[in-house]
């Protein structure tokens, strides 16, 4: 039904000559040639010289059947993992071996082999990954119908139903990869379920494409704007155990819901109450939301924002609260001293520590393609070249032109990081590489003022309550005199927020000791 016409008179003698030369080369290099090959060449040569100019129906029946079986055997032998595949690759006159196999398949199909007919199309598809989409689709529907109707698959003296199932599945997967047709993808998935056909390891990338197309098909078109596919595909694993590790990431092949901007600006009001000295940052973020929502962009995405200011001014805590008040999944990445690039791009397969980049793990865990990622102390990132510079990979993630197609070393597939909201903290710009510095909108963080003390103290109390999993109302109440002393000390040096945090923790612990029924009078805290 789907046959590439071939000139038997020209092709068959040429293939036999090439096979002869291949066998000679193998023997000269001390490699054995399968007996069926050496015994089959002479009669096929006779057939080629005596009958190749005739139509197959004019051949003697026995000669036709023997030649057809031999040519089909060559198809199997030259296909991956076949008896001659390695020899054809290294010593033969065709590379890749599938090209030699395809030549033999066209002869087998021309001689009337149905299984050869299937192989012609499958091998052609392997050789030209973007071609023959409609042929593959039509052939899949034809042969899947034959299998569903329990047609007779006794071909060339053998039951070929198992082969036909696996080849039909491959035709379907190849067609889906080319056409990305949702209806076709559903039929291929149904065929796999009905026949219990396991996808071979070498077709794992095509299985990933099927998963991606099926995922998109489940989402109404009008909802796709609020979703994003993180992972486009994955390359084949070497062994079955590796497949199980990769299949954990298959959900990333399907469209995941994007976190949305908050419905109102109430988050900004809360942050202004808690961090009045962060007005410049809050205002910049607020303007981004207003602009995005005016333009109809509902999915949360911040432009890269870097908070620059002295240590202990609450930058990290502010960004943590930003994620909480916006309702965005948030990941903190401490970069001080970080020099191993595998943290970002993943560790290649084959190593005991093999795993994808940590952001891929996070997007899988949170089922979110646009988390808020906080790069803490980016100015202290290591500048070493171990497995590549961290800051150079960060450039790839931050650059719009490249962030949507970043290769992960473990998955061996392209990951889309373009929806991530990047924010960072730094104490100084002096050691930050220039190309990395240019990718950020830099907001200078002012120092808190004396009148901010009450709010800062309440923030610290909230942190303590969160750590213990309780409400702030159950925390010990600091003695008024102690509180006054703390406020005066803070007014003299507002840079001491981090020190203030440590002092408050200790004072609360001491107050708890004093509040015990058997404890001493609270005056000792003074």
C-alpha positions in Angstrom: 0.0 0.0 0.0 2.8 2.4 0.9 5.7 1.4 -1.4 8.7 3.4 -2.7 9.2 2.2 -6.3 12.7 0.9 -6.9 14.5 -0.2 -10.0 15.3 -3.9 -9.1 17.5 -4.3 -12.1 19.8 -1.6 -10.8 19.5 -1.8 -7.1 19.6 -5.6 -6.3 22.9 -6.3 -8.1 24.5 -3.2 -6.5 23.3 -4.3 -3.0 24.7 -7.8 -3.5 28.1 -6.4 -4.6 28.2 -4.1 -1.6 27.3 -7.0 0.7 30.0 -9.1 -0.8 32.6 -6.4 -0.2 31.4 -6.0 3.4 31.8 -9.7 4.1 35.3 -9.7 2.6 36.2 -6.7 4.8 34.8 -8.4 7.9 36.7 -11.7 7.3 39.9 -9.7 6.6 39.5 -8.0 10.0 39.0 -11.3 11.8 35.2 -10.9 12.2 32.8 -13.7 11.6 30.0 -13.4 9.0 26.6 -15.0 9.8 26.3 -18.3 8.0 22.9 -17.4 6.5 24.5 -14.4 4.8 27.4 -16.3 3.2 25.0 -19.1 2.1 22.4 -16.6 0.8 24.6 -14.4 -1.3 25.1 -16.9 -4.3 21.4 -17.7 -5.0 20.5 -14.0 -4.6 23.2 -13.0 -7.1 21.8 -15.5 -9.5 18.3 -14.2 -9.0 19.6 -10.6 -9.5 21.4 -11.4 -12.8 18.6 -13.6 -14.1 15.3 -12.1 -13.0 15.7 -8.5 -11.7 14.7 -7.1 -15.1 11.3 -8.9 -14.8 8.2 -8.0 -12.8 8.1 -10.0 -9.5 5.0 -11.9 -10.7 7.1 -13.3 -13.5 9.8 -14.7 -11.2 9.8 -18.4 -10.4 7.9 -18.8 -7.1 10.6 -20.5 -5.2 13.3 -18.0 -6.3 11.0 -15.1 -5.5 10.2 -16.4 -1.9 13.9 -17.2 -1.2 15.1 -13.8 -2.4 12.3 -12.0 -0.6 13.2 -13.7 2.7 16.9 -12.9 2.2 16.3 -9.3 1.5 14.0 -9.0 4.5 16.7 -10.7 6.7 19.1 -8.1 5.5 16.7 -5.4 6.7 16.7 -6.9 10.2 20.5 -7.5 10.2 21.3 -3.9 9.3 18.8 -2.3 11.7 20.0 -1.2 15.1 21.2 -4.2 17.2 21.1 -6.4 14.1 23.9 -8.9 13.2 25.5 -6.6 10.7 24.7 -3.1 12.1 28.1 -2.5 13.7 30.0 -3.9 10.7 28.0 -1.7 8.2 28.7 1.3 10.4 32.4 0.7 10.6 33.3 -1.1 7.4 30.4 -1.0 5.0 29.5 1.4 2.2 26.6 3.0 4.0 26.3 5.1 7.1 24.1 5.1 9.1 23.3 1.4 8.9 19.6 2.3 8.6 20.3 3.6 5.1 21.6 0.2 4.0 18.7 -1.5 5.7 16.3 0.9 3.9 17.8 0.0 0.5 17.2 -3.7 1.2 13.7 -2.9 2.5 12.7 -1.2 -0.8 13.8 -4.4 -2.6 11.8 -6.6 -0.2 8.7 -4.4 -0.6 9.1 -4.4 -4.4 9.2 -8.2 -4.3 5.9 -8.2 -2.5 6.9 -8.3 1.2 4.3 -6.7 3.4 6.6 -6.4 6.4 9.2 -5.0 4.0 6.7 -2.4 3.0 6.3 -1.3 6.6 10.0 -1.2 7.1 10.5 1.1 4.1 8.4 3.8 5.7 9.7 3.3 9.2 13.3 3.4 8.1 12.7 6.4 5.9 11.2 8.2 8.8 14.2 7.5 11.0 16.5 8.8 8.3 14.5 12.0 7.7 13.0 13.1 11.0 10.8 15.9 9.6 9.5 14.1 6.5 6.6 11.8 5.6 4.2 13.0 8.3 1.0 12.3 6.3 2.3 9.0 4.9 3.2 7.8 8.5 -0.3 8.9 9.7 -2.1 7.0 7.0 0.1 4.0 7.4 -0.5 4.0 11.1 -4.3 4.1 10.7 -4.1 1.3 8.0 -2.0 -1.1 10.0 -3.7 -0.4 13.4 -7.0 -1.2 11.7 -5.5 -4.5 10.4 -4.3 -5.4 13.9 -7.7 -4.4 15.4 -9.5 -6.6 12.9 -7.2 -9.5 13.7 -5.9 -9.8 10.1 -3.6 -12.7 9.1 0.0 -11.6 9.8 1.6 -14.8 8.6 4.2 -13.3 6.3 7.3 -14.8 4.7 6.8 -18.1 6.6 6.5 -16.5 10.1 4.0 -14.9 12.4 4.8 -11.2 12.1 2.1 -9.8 14.3 4.5 -8.8 17.1 6.7 -7.0 14.6 3.8 -5.3 13.0 2.6 -4.0 16.4 5.9 -2.5 17.3 6.4 -1.0 13.8 2.8 0.4 13.7 3.4 2.0 17.1 6.6 3.6 15.8 4.8 4.9 12.7 2.2 6.5 15.0 4.8 8.1 17.3 6.8 9.4 14.3 3.6 10.8 12.8 2.7 12.6 16.0 6.2 14.1 16.3 5.8 15.6 12.8 2.2 16.6 12.8 1.5 17.3 16.5 -2.1 16.3 15.7 -4.2 15.8 19.0 -6.6 13.4 17.4 -3.8 11.3 16.1 -2.0 11.4 19.5 -5.2 10.0 21.1 -5.3 7.2 18.6 -1.7 6.3 19.2 -2.2 6.3 22.9 -5.3 4.2 22.5 -3.3 1.7 20.3 -0.6 1.5 23.0 -3.1 0.7 25.7 -5.1 -1.8 23.7 -2.1 -3.8 22.5 0.0 -3.5 25.7 2.8 -2.4 23.5 5.8 -1.1 25.5 7.7 1.8 23.9 11.3 0.8 23.2 14.1 2.8 24.9 15.2 4.3 21.6 11.7 5.7 21.0 11.6 7.4 24.4 12.0 10.9 22.9 9.0 10.2 20.7 7.0 9.0 23.7 7.8 12.4 25.3 6.4 14.2 22.3 3.3 12.1 22.5 2.9 13.1 26.2 3.4 16.8 25.3 0.8 16.7 22.5 -1.7 14.8 24.7 -1.2 17.3 27.5 -2.0 20.2 25.2 -5.0 18.4 23.8 -6.6 18.2 27.3 -6.5 22.0 27.7 -9.1 24.2 26.0 -7.3 26.6 23.6 -8.5 29.7 25.5 -6.9 28.4 28.7 -3.4 27.8 27.1 -2.4 31.4 27.7 -2.4 30.7 31.4 -0.3 27.6 31.1 3.3 26.7 30.0 5.1 23.6 28.9 8.4 23.5 30.8 10.1 20.5 29.1 10.0 19.9 25.3 11.5 16.4 25.2 14.1 14.1 26.7 16.7 11.9 25.0 16.7 8.1 25.2 18.1 6.5 28.4 20.8 3.8 28.1 19.0 1.3 30.2 15.6 0.5 31.8 16.6 1.7 35.3 17.5 5.1 33.8 14.0 5.3 32.1 12.3 5.2 35.5 14.4 8.1 36.7 13.5 10.2 33.6 9.8 9.3 33.7 9.4 11.2 37.0 9.8 14.4 34.9 7.1 13.5 32.4 4.5 15.9 34.0 6.7 18.8 32.9 6.0 17.8 29.3 2.3 18.8 29.8 1.1 22.4 30.2 1.3 23.5 33.8 -0.8 26.4 35.2 1.1 29.7 35.6 0.9 31.5 38.9 -1.2 34.6 38.4 -0.7 38.2 39.6 -2.7 38.9 42.8 -6.2 40.3 42.1 -5.5 43.4 44.0 -2.5 45.5 45.2 -3.2 44.5 48.9 0.2 42.8 49.0 1.8 46.2 48.4 -0.1 47.7 51.3 1.0 44.9 53.6 4.6 45.2 52.6 4.6 49.0 53.1 3.3 48.4 56.6 6.1 45.9 57.4 8.9 47.4 55.4 8.4 51.2 55.1 12.1 51.7 54.1 11.6 49.4 51.0 9.3 51.9 49.3 11.4 52.1 46.1 11.2 48.3 45.6 7.5 48.1 46.4 6.7 50.9 44.1 8.7 49.3 41.2 6.9 46.0 41.7 3.5 47.7 42.0 4.0 49.5 38.7 4.9 46.2 37.0 1.6 44.6 38.1 -0.5 47.6 37.0 1.2 47.6 33.6 0.9 43.9 33.1 -2.8 43.7 34.1 -3.6 46.7 31.9 -2.1 44.9 28.9 -4.1 41.7 29.8 -1.0 39.7 31.0 -2.5 37.8 33.9 0.5 35.5 34.5 2.9 36.6 37.2 6.3 37.6 35.8 8.6 40.1 37.3 11.5 41.7 35.4 14.8 40.8 37.0 15.1 42.9 40.1 18.2 43.3 42.4 18.0 44.8 45.8 21.3 46.5 46.7 22.1 47.6 50.2 24.1 47.0 53.3 23.9 43.7 55.1 21.2 43.4 57.8 18.7 45.8 56.2 16.0 43.1 55.7 16.4 42.4 51.9 16.1 38.6 52.2 13.2 38.8 54.6 11.5 41.3 52.3 11.7 39.0 49.3 10.4 36.1 51.4 7.4 38.1 52.4 7.0 39.3 48.8 6.5 35.6 47.7 4.1 35.0 50.6 1.9 38.0 50.0 1.8 37.5 46.3 1.0 33.8 46.7 3.9 32.8 44.4 5.9 29.6 44.9 9.3 30.8 46.1 12.8 29.3 46.0 15.8 30.8 47.8 19.2 30.1 46.3 22.2 31.1 48.4 24.9 32.0 46.0 27.7 33.1 48.4 30.7 31.0 47.3 28.7 28.9 44.8 31.0 27.8 42.0 29.7 24.5 40.7 27.6 25.1 37.6 25.9 21.7 37.9 23.6 23.3 40.4 21.9 25.1 37.5 22.4 23.0 34.4 22.2 19.5 35.9 24.7 16.7 36.3 25.2 14.5 33.2 24.0 10.9 33.2 26.5 8.3 34.1 27.7 10.0 37.3 26.4 8.7 40.6 25.3 12.2 41.4 23.4 12.6 38.1 20.3 14.8 38.5 18.7 17.7 36.7 19.2 21.3 37.6 17.6 22.3 41.0 15.1 24.6 39.3 13.7 21.7 37.2 13.2 19.8 40.4 11.4 22.7 42.0 9.1 23.3 39.0 8.2 19.6 39.1 7.6 19.6 42.9 5.5 22.8 42.9 3.9 22.0 39.5 4.6 25.6 38.6 6.5 26.9 35.5 6.9 30.5 36.9 8.1 30.5 40.5 9.8 33.4 42.2 13.5 32.6 42.4 15.5 34.6 44.9 19.3 34.6 44.3 20.6 35.6 47.7 24.0 37.4 47.8 24.5 37.2 44.1 27.6 39.5 44.5 29.4 36.7 46.3 28.9 34.1 43.6 32.1 32.1 42.9 34.0 33.0 39.8 35.7 29.6 39.4 35.3 27.6 36.2 34.4 24.2 37.7 32.0 22.7 35.2 31.5 26.2 33.8 30.9 29.6 35.5 27.7 29.9 37.5 27.2 33.5 36.5 27.6 32.7 32.8 24.8 30.1 33.0 22.7 32.7 34.9 23.1 35.0 31.9 21.5 32.3 29.7 18.5 32.0 32.2 18.0 35.8 32.3 18.3 36.5 28.6 14.9 36.4 26.9 16.3 35.1 23.6 17.9 32.0 25.2 15.9 31.3 28.4 13.2 29.3 26.7 15.5 26.7 25.3 18.2 25.8 27.9 19.7 22.3 27.6 19.6 20.3 30.9 22.6 18.0 31.1 20.7 15.2 32.8 17.4 15.3 30.9 19.1 16.0 27.6 16.1 18.1 26.7 15.4 21.8 26.4 13.9 23.5 29.5 11.9 26.7 29.4 12.9 29.1 32.2 11.5 32.2 30.5 8.5 32.5 32.8 10.5 32.5 36.0 10.5 35.8 38.1 14.1 36.5 39.1 15.0 38.7 42.1 18.3 39.0 43.9 20.1 40.6 46.8 23.6 42.1 46.9 25.6 44.2 49.4 27.9 45.6 46.7 28.2 45.7 42.9 32.0 45.8 43.0 32.5 42.0 42.5 29.5 41.4 40.3 30.6 40.7 36.7 29.5 43.5 34.3 27.5 41.3 31.9 25.5 39.9 34.8 25.0 43.3 36.4 23.5 44.7 33.2 20.6 42.2 33.3 19.0 43.6 36.5 16.9 46.6 37.4 18.9 47.7 40.5 17.0 49.2 43.5 19.0 50.7 46.2 17.6 49.8 49.6 17.5 52.6 52.2 18.2 52.2 55.9 15.3 51.8 58.3 14.5 54.9 60.4 14.1 55.1 64.2 10.3 55.3 63.7 10.4 51.9 61.9 11.4 50.1 65.2 8.0 48.9 66.2 7.3 47.4 62.8 10.7 45.7 62.7 10.2 44.3 66.2 6.8 42.9 65.2 8.4 41.3 62.1 11.0 39.5 64.3 8.2 38.3 66.6 6.4 36.9 63.6 9.5 35.1 62.5 9.8 33.5 66.0 6.1 32.5 66.0 6.5 31.0 62.5 9.5 29.0 63.6 7.6 27.5 66.6 4.3 27.2 64.6 2.3 29.4 66.9 0.5 32.7 66.8 2.4 35.9 68.0 -0.2 36.4 70.8 1.3 33.4 72.7 4.8 34.7 72.7 6.3 36.2 75.9 5.8 40.0 76.2 9.0 41.9 76.7 9.4 44.1 79.7 8.7 47.8 78.8 12.1 48.9 80.1 13.9 46.3 77.9 11.8 47.4 74.9 12.8 51.1 75.4 16.5 50.2 75.7 16.3 48.2 72.4 14.5 51.1 70.7 17.2 53.6 71.8 20.0 51.3 70.7 18.3 50.8 67.3 17.9 54.6 66.8 21.6 55.1 67.3 22.5 52.4 64.7 19.6 51.3 62.3 22.1 49.1 60.4 21.9 46.6 63.2 18.7 44.9 62.2 20.4 41.5 62.0 21.9 42.0 65.5 18.5 43.2 66.7 16.9 39.9 65.5 19.4 37.8 67.5 19.0 40.0 70.6 15.2 39.7 70.5 15.3 35.9 70.2 17.5 35.8 73.3 15.3 38.2 75.2 12.2 36.3 74.4 13.8 33.1 75.7 14.9 34.9 78.8 11.4 36.4 79.3 9.9 32.9 78.9 12.3 31.7 81.7 11.2 34.6 83.9 7.5 33.9 83.3 7.7 30.4 84.7 5.9 30.0 88.0 9.1 29.0 89.7 11.2 31.6 87.9 12.8 34.7 89.3 11.2 38.1 89.1 11.3 39.7 85.6 13.4 42.6 87.0 16.6 40.5 86.3 16.1 41.1 82.6 16.8 44.8 83.2 
